Amino acid sequence: MNGSSFLIMGIVMIGMMFLTMRSQKKQQQARLDMINSMKPGDKVVTIGGLYGVVDSIDTEVNTVTLDIDGIYLTFERAAIRTVVAAGTPVVTPEDLSPADPVEPVVSESMIEE
């Protein structure tokens, strides 16, 4: 391999590293925005899979207290995986209408004589 091949390979590797770091930074910022926008009454899911409603948030010690069916548990704010805003409707399978039946398409080339 000559020097130009190493140069091109190096540029490609640096470009891939840059794009990966940029993507990770965007994901980290989106998660931070989600956690900072959390407020009492929001439904959340913890990283352990517990579903609950935010009762209170203590920004000084960076904790959140969740109401899980009458049981109040305190977690670090970083332990929240997903936040569903209080006014967001939850869709259940019963709310969905069944799909229209699909009839099979038969073309003339499929018909054997």
Kinemage of the C-alpha trace (Angstrom):
@kinemage 1
@onewidth
@group {chain A} dominant
@subgroup {mainchain}
@vectorlist {calphas} color= white
{ca met a 1} P 0.000 0.000 0.000
{ca asn a 2} L 1.241 3.436 -0.743
{ca gly a 3} L 0.940 6.572 1.350
{ca ser a 4} L -2.251 7.833 -0.284
{ca ser a 5} L -4.124 4.648 0.709
{ca phe a 6} L -3.160 5.158 4.341
{ca leu a 7} L -4.191 8.791 4.120
{ca ile a 8} L -7.622 7.938 2.693
{ca met a 9} L -8.135 5.177 5.274
{ca gly a 10} L -7.163 7.598 8.059
{ca ile a 11} L -9.584 10.257 6.813
{ca val a 12} L -12.407 7.695 6.622
{ca met a 13} L -11.689 6.483 10.170
{ca ile a 14} L -11.614 10.031 11.543
{ca gly a 15} L -14.896 10.782 9.752
{ca met a 16} L -16.552 7.686 11.234
{ca met a 17} L -15.341 8.602 14.721
{ca phe a 18} L -16.681 12.139 14.312
{ca leu a 19} L -20.110 10.932 13.152
{ca thr a 20} L -20.322 8.385 15.978
{ca met a 21} L -19.410 10.947 18.630
{ca arg a 22} L -21.882 13.439 17.190
{ca ser a 23} L -24.697 10.869 17.234
{ca gln a 24} L -23.938 9.888 20.826
{ca lys a 25} L -23.900 13.531 21.893
{ca lys a 26} L -27.324 14.112 20.286
{ca gln a 27} L -28.762 11.051 22.041
{ca gln a 28} L -27.299 12.168 25.360
{ca gln a 29} L -28.737 15.679 24.931
{ca ala a 30} L -32.184 14.283 24.028
{ca arg a 31} L -32.159 12.094 27.163
{ca leu a 32} L -31.077 15.033 29.330
{ca asp a 33} L -33.873 17.185 27.872
{ca met a 34} L -36.395 14.393 28.568
{ca ile a 35} L -35.289 14.095 32.204
{ca asn a 36} L -35.229 17.873 32.724
{ca ser a 37} L -38.732 18.287 31.248
{ca met a 38} L -40.184 15.740 33.685
{ca lys a 39} L -42.794 17.189 36.052
{ca pro a 40} L -45.205 15.895 38.718
{ca gly a 41} L -48.067 13.947 37.173
{ca asp a 42} L -46.022 12.536 34.287
{ca lys a 43} L -46.084 8.788 33.792
{ca val a 44} L -42.618 7.248 33.691
{ca val a 45} L -40.843 3.922 33.290
{ca thr a 46} L -37.638 3.264 35.221
{ca ile a 47} L -34.612 1.415 33.877
{ca gly a 48} L -35.734 -1.504 36.052
{ca gly a 49} L -39.104 -1.647 34.293
{ca leu a 50} L -41.263 -0.115 37.055
{ca tyr a 51} L -44.182 2.019 35.858
{ca gly a 52} L -45.213 4.947 38.016
{ca val a 53} L -46.376 8.543 38.245
{ca val a 54} L -44.005 11.344 39.254
{ca asp a 55} L -45.033 12.643 42.687
{ca ser a 56} L -42.166 15.062 43.374
{ca ile a 57} L -38.766 16.041 42.023
{ca asp a 58} L -35.831 17.200 44.160
{ca thr a 59} L -33.341 18.969 41.895
{ca glu a 60} L -30.866 19.619 44.738
{ca val a 61} L -30.149 15.933 45.344
{ca asn a 62} L -31.197 14.926 41.802
{ca thr a 63} L -33.942 12.483 42.829
{ca val a 64} L -37.531 11.826 41.819
{ca thr a 65} L -40.262 10.262 43.967
{ca leu a 66} L -42.659 7.980 42.108
{ca asp a 67} L -46.153 6.905 43.114
{ca ile a 68} L -46.444 3.255 42.124
{ca asp a 69} L -49.995 2.188 43.031
{ca gly a 70} L -49.863 3.969 46.397
{ca ile a 71} L -46.270 3.018 47.177
{ca tyr a 72} L -43.837 5.931 47.063
{ca leu a 73} L -40.314 5.108 45.904
{ca thr a 74} L -37.379 7.480 45.443
{ca phe a 75} L -35.038 7.077 42.475
{ca glu a 76} L -32.198 9.031 40.965
{ca arg a 77} L -33.419 11.048 37.998
{ca ala a 78} L -30.977 9.147 35.773
{ca ala a 79} L -32.904 5.935 36.570
{ca ile a 80} L -35.850 7.121 34.452
{ca arg a 81} L -35.892 5.458 31.026
{ca thr a 82} L -39.064 6.913 29.488
{ca val a 83} L -41.326 9.876 30.275
{ca val a 84} L -44.917 10.044 29.025
{ca ala a 85} L -46.390 13.520 29.537
{ca ala a 86} L -49.489 13.724 31.745
{ca gly a 87} L -51.803 14.808 28.909
{ca thr a 88} L -50.643 12.202 26.393
{ca pro a 89} L -53.373 9.654 25.667
{ca val a 90} L -52.446 6.013 26.088
{ca val a 91} L -53.665 3.720 23.314
{ca thr a 92} L -54.740 0.238 24.340
{ca pro a 93} L -55.296 -2.712 21.998
{ca glu a 94} L -59.061 -2.410 22.589
{ca asp a 95} L -58.986 1.129 21.146
{ca leu a 96} L -57.643 -0.076 17.833
{ca ser a 97} L -60.088 -1.101 15.137
{ca pro a 98} L -59.449 -4.393 13.377
{ca ala a 99} L -57.795 -4.097 9.999
{ca asp a 100} L -59.870 -4.704 6.898
{ca pro a 101} L -59.323 -8.195 5.519
{ca val a 102} L -56.964 -8.268 2.585
{ca glu a 103} L -58.004 -10.242 -0.452
{ca pro a 104} L -55.248 -12.094 -2.271
{ca val a 105} L -54.260 -10.680 -5.629
{ca val a 106} L -54.238 -13.186 -8.450
{ca ser a 107} L -52.631 -12.153 -11.691
{ca glu a 108} L -53.075 -13.872 -15.011
{ca ser a 109} L -49.486 -15.072 -14.953
{ca met a 110} L -50.229 -16.982 -11.750
{ca ile a 111} L -53.149 -18.866 -13.273
{ca glu a 112} L -52.064 -22.156 -14.772
{ca glu a 113} L -53.880 -23.472 -17.777
